[in-house]
């Protein structure tokens, strides 16, 4: 009986996902849902999440967009005593998801970081490092953005600019 109920629930979840037909999925503080970002046949929640992420509207043929929000999307570094954590792998895993699983692009990013490290450890590498940094930044800006809340203005919106265009409706 329990197996039947479980299977019915799984089927209803899958049907529910296809009935949603989402245009946009927003994961706020997405680092809490890292297990959902990597496809895992053994993780039903991840399977459902990827059905949402990979949904294509049958009428318009538009793929669902996913917006990941976080003030701290991944650890900036891990220490030697954090045996179960690896900031670099975590970052690359996030990039893999953002690059829609394009492993060639992830590999190029890893190679760029390797080249950057090499350039930073040589005497004449500073100019080369600057170019590599620009390349990495350009690559990442296609899938990431970062804004800061500045205390430079009283309302803390120093990076925002209101645009109030004059529009006429006809």
N, C-alpha and C positions, 0 to 999 in steps of 0.2 A: 504494500500500500504506500509506504514512504517513497519507494523508488518511483512509482507512478505519479505521485504528487510532485516529486522533484522534477520529473521529466515534463510534466504539464507546466510547471513554473518556468522551466528553461524555455520551452516552446513559446509561452506567452511573452516572455521577455524579448525573445527574438522577433516575434510578431509586433510587439509594441515598438521596438526600435524601427522597424520598417514602416510602421504607421506614422511615426513622428515626422519623417521627412524634414530634418532640420536644415536650415540655411547656414546657421552659425552655432558653433559650440564654444562656450567660454569656460575655461578651467581657471578659476582664481586660486592663487597659491598652489599652482600645479605641482610643485615639488612634493606635495603630500600624496599625489596620485602617480608617482613615477612607475609603479607597477602596472598602471594602465597604458602607459605610453609604448611599452615594448610588447609586441604581439607574443602571446604565450598560449598555446593550445590547452595547457593544463590550468589556465586561469580564466574561468568563465567571465569574470568581470572585465578582464582585458579584452576578451573576444567580443563582448557586447560593446565596449568602448570603441574598438576598431570598426565595428559595424557602423557606429555613428560617424567616426572620423572619416571613413572611406565611402560614406553614402554619396551617391550621385542622384540628383533629382531626375526621375524618369521623364518628366515633362519637358524640362529646360535643358537637361544634360549638364547642369552645373554641379560641380563637386561641392560638398559641404566645406565651409571654411572653419578652421579651428584657431581660436585666440587663446594663448597661454599667458596668464598674468602672474607676476610674482615680484616682490621686492628683493627676494633672495632665491633665485631659481636653482642654484647649485652652490655647493661649497667652493669657496675660493681656494682653499687648500686643506689638506688633511695631514695630521701628524702621524708619527711612527706608531703611536700607541692606539690609533684607530684602525684596527686590523680589518674590520668589515667595511671600511669606507675608502673610496678612491675618487678624489675630486676630478681628476682628469678623465677617467672613464665615465663618470657621471655627466660631465660636460659634453663629451663626445656622444654619449647616448642621447642627450637632449638635442644635440645638433643633428643626429641621425633622424630623430623624429621630425624636427623642423625642416630638414632637407627631404622630407617625404621618403625616407628610407634609401636615398640615393647614396649607396656605399662608396661609389667612386668620388663623390664630392666630399664625403667624410674622410676618405683616404687622402685626398689632396689637402684638406685642412690639417690633418695630422702631419703630413709632410711639410706643410708650411710652418707649423709650430716647431718641427725638428730643425728646419732651416733657420728659423729665427733664433733658436737656442744656439745653433752653431755660429751664426753671425755675431751673437752677443758675447761669445767666448773667444773671439779673435780680435787682434789689435785694429785691423782695418775694416771690421765688420759693421761699424755704426751706420754708415750710409746704406749698406745692404739691408741691415735690420730695419731701418726706417721704411724702405720700400716693401719689405715683407710684411711689416705691421700694417701698412696701408692696404696691401692685398688681402690680408686676413680680415681687416675691418670692413673692407668693401664686400667681401664674401658674406660675412656675418650680418651686415646691415640689410641684406635681402630678406632675412628671416627674424631679425631681432631689432629692438630699439630700446633705448634707455633714456629716462628722464629723471631728474632729481627735483625734489622739493627744496627750493632755495629759501633761505631765511633772509635774503637780500631785500626782499620787498615785504611790506607789512602783511599782505594777504598770501604770502608764500607762493606766488604764481609767477616767479621771475622767468620761467622758461615758456610761459604761455603767452600767446598773442591773440587777442580777439580780432577777428576779421568780420566786419559788419558791412558787407557789400550792398550797394543799392540795386535791388532787383525789382523788376516790374513783372507782374503776372498778366498774361494775356489769355 
